[in-house]
Amino acid sequence: MRWDRLFGDVEESAADVMADERDTLAEELGAEAWAEMSWTDLLAGDVVLTVQGGGEARGAVLWSAPDLVVLSADGREVAIARDAVMTAVVSQRGAATVRRVGWPAVFRAAQEDAEDVQVVRRDGGLVSGPVVAVVADAVVLAEGGRRKIIPWTALASVRRH
């Protein structure tokens, strides 16, 4: 009887130690998974993004890319520079579709569709008009009879009209 009780206590202690080790490992793995995520990995559904120079952008996440996040807002696509986002409020868990495209693809699509764009610069300035050209590091828009060159680094968001 004494041996049975002793072995029972040892087995119970071993089970407690194993449970503690399992819980610690699960916490470590969870922290590791979080550490490997980007904030855009948390975007799904309807979001509100506070954008440098552009205020708030509200809409459903369509996709994200290394340099931008694209929302559907009021039936229009809005591309937002990832590094211009100050805060993000998400309505659900999940992840946006990831694409390997960037600003050139956004502007070429508008150019091919003959749609004007409205660019919000990081300083809050607005430039609207058709896309004249897409170069390696900028877009050229026609506005008021002049061509305006806007480098990618100046972009806060782009809305197609």
C-alpha positions as CSV (number, residue, x, y, z in Angstrom):
1,M,0.0,0.0,0.0
2,R,2.8,2.4,0.9
3,W,4.5,1.7,-2.4
4,D,1.3,2.3,-4.3
5,R,0.8,5.6,-2.7
6,L,4.5,6.6,-3.3
7,F,4.3,5.7,-7.0
8,G,1.0,7.5,-7.3
9,D,2.5,10.6,-5.9
10,V,5.5,10.3,-8.2
11,E,3.3,9.8,-11.2
12,E,1.2,12.8,-10.2
13,S,4.3,15.0,-9.8
14,A,5.7,13.8,-13.1
15,A,2.3,14.7,-14.8
16,D,2.4,18.1,-13.3
17,V,5.9,18.8,-14.4
18,M,5.1,17.6,-18.0
19,A,2.0,19.8,-18.1
20,D,4.1,22.8,-16.9
21,E,6.7,22.1,-19.6
22,R,4.0,21.7,-22.2
23,D,2.4,25.0,-21.3
24,T,5.8,26.8,-21.3
25,L,6.6,25.4,-24.7
26,A,3.2,26.5,-26.0
27,E,3.8,30.0,-24.8
28,E,7.2,30.1,-26.3
29,L,5.9,28.9,-29.6
30,G,3.1,31.4,-29.5
31,A,5.5,34.2,-28.8
32,E,7.7,33.0,-31.7
33,A,4.8,32.9,-34.1
34,W,3.8,36.5,-33.1
35,A,7.4,37.7,-33.5
36,E,7.5,36.4,-37.1
37,M,4.3,38.1,-38.2
38,S,4.0,41.5,-39.9
39,W,1.2,43.8,-38.9
40,T,-0.3,43.3,-42.4
41,D,-0.6,39.6,-41.6
42,L,-3.3,40.7,-39.1
43,L,-5.4,42.6,-41.7
44,A,-8.7,41.1,-42.8
45,G,-12.2,42.3,-43.4
46,D,-13.1,45.9,-42.7
47,V,-10.3,48.1,-41.4
48,V,-9.7,51.7,-40.5
49,L,-6.1,52.8,-41.3
50,T,-4.8,56.1,-40.1
51,V,-2.5,57.4,-42.9
52,Q,0.3,59.9,-42.6
53,G,-0.9,63.0,-44.5
54,G,-4.2,61.4,-45.4
55,G,-6.3,61.0,-42.4
56,E,-8.4,57.8,-42.1
57,A,-9.0,55.3,-44.8
58,R,-11.9,52.9,-44.2
59,G,-12.6,49.8,-46.3
60,A,-12.3,46.1,-46.9
61,V,-8.8,44.7,-47.3
62,L,-8.4,43.4,-50.8
63,W,-4.7,42.5,-50.7
64,S,-1.3,43.6,-49.4
65,A,2.2,43.7,-51.0
66,P,5.6,44.5,-49.6
67,D,5.1,48.3,-50.1
68,L,1.3,48.8,-49.9
69,V,-2.1,47.7,-48.7
70,V,-5.1,47.9,-51.0
71,L,-8.6,48.5,-49.7
72,S,-12.0,48.6,-51.4
73,A,-13.6,51.9,-50.1
74,D,-16.9,53.1,-51.4
75,G,-16.6,50.9,-54.5
76,R,-13.1,52.2,-55.4
77,E,-9.7,50.8,-54.8
78,V,-7.4,52.7,-52.5
79,A,-3.7,51.8,-52.3
80,I,-1.9,52.9,-49.2
81,A,1.8,52.9,-48.5
82,R,2.5,50.5,-45.7
83,D,5.1,52.8,-44.1
84,A,2.6,55.7,-44.1
85,V,0.1,53.8,-41.9
86,M,0.2,55.1,-38.4
87,T,-2.4,52.8,-36.8
88,A,-4.7,50.0,-38.0
89,V,-8.0,49.0,-36.4
90,V,-9.2,45.5,-37.6
91,S,-12.7,44.0,-37.3
92,Q,-11.8,40.4,-37.6
93,R,-8.8,38.0,-37.5
94,G,-7.3,36.7,-40.7
95,A,-4.8,37.7,-43.3
96,A,-5.0,39.6,-46.5
97,T,-4.0,38.0,-49.8
98,V,-0.4,38.8,-50.4
99,R,0.8,39.9,-53.8
100,R,4.3,40.6,-55.1
101,V,3.5,43.8,-56.9
102,G,4.1,47.4,-56.0
103,W,3.3,51.0,-56.9
104,P,4.2,50.5,-60.6
105,A,1.4,47.9,-61.0
106,V,-1.2,50.2,-59.3
107,F,-0.4,53.1,-61.6
108,R,-0.1,51.0,-64.8
109,A,-3.5,49.5,-64.1
110,A,-5.0,53.0,-63.8
111,Q,-3.2,54.0,-67.0
112,E,-4.5,51.0,-68.9
113,D,-8.0,51.6,-67.7
114,A,-7.7,55.3,-68.6
115,E,-8.8,56.2,-65.0
116,D,-7.7,59.4,-63.3
117,V,-6.0,58.9,-59.9
118,Q,-6.0,61.1,-56.8
119,V,-2.6,60.9,-54.9
120,V,-2.4,62.0,-51.3
121,R,1.2,62.9,-50.5
122,R,2.7,62.3,-47.1
123,D,2.7,66.1,-46.5
124,G,-1.1,66.0,-47.0
125,G,-0.9,67.6,-50.5
126,L,-3.2,66.3,-53.3
127,V,-2.4,65.7,-56.9
128,S,-5.1,64.4,-59.3
129,G,-5.1,63.5,-62.9
130,P,-4.3,60.8,-65.5
131,V,-1.2,58.8,-65.4
132,V,1.3,60.0,-68.1
133,A,4.1,57.6,-67.3
134,V,5.4,55.1,-64.7
135,V,9.1,55.2,-64.1
136,A,11.4,53.1,-61.9
137,D,10.9,55.2,-58.8
138,A,8.0,57.6,-59.5
139,V,4.8,58.3,-61.3
140,V,4.1,61.2,-63.7
141,L,0.6,62.7,-63.6
142,A,-0.9,65.4,-65.7
143,E,-2.6,68.1,-63.7
144,G,-3.6,71.5,-64.9
145,G,-1.7,71.3,-68.1
146,R,1.6,70.4,-66.3
147,R,3.3,67.1,-65.6
148,K,4.0,66.4,-62.0
149,I,6.5,63.8,-60.9
150,I,5.7,62.1,-57.6
151,P,8.4,59.8,-56.2
152,W,7.2,56.6,-54.5
153,T,8.6,57.8,-51.2
154,A,6.2,60.8,-51.2
155,L,3.1,58.6,-51.6
156,A,0.7,58.2,-48.7
157,S,-2.3,56.8,-50.7
158,V,-3.7,56.6,-54.2
159,R,-7.4,56.4,-55.1
160,R,-8.6,55.5,-58.6
161,H,-11.5,57.5,-59.9
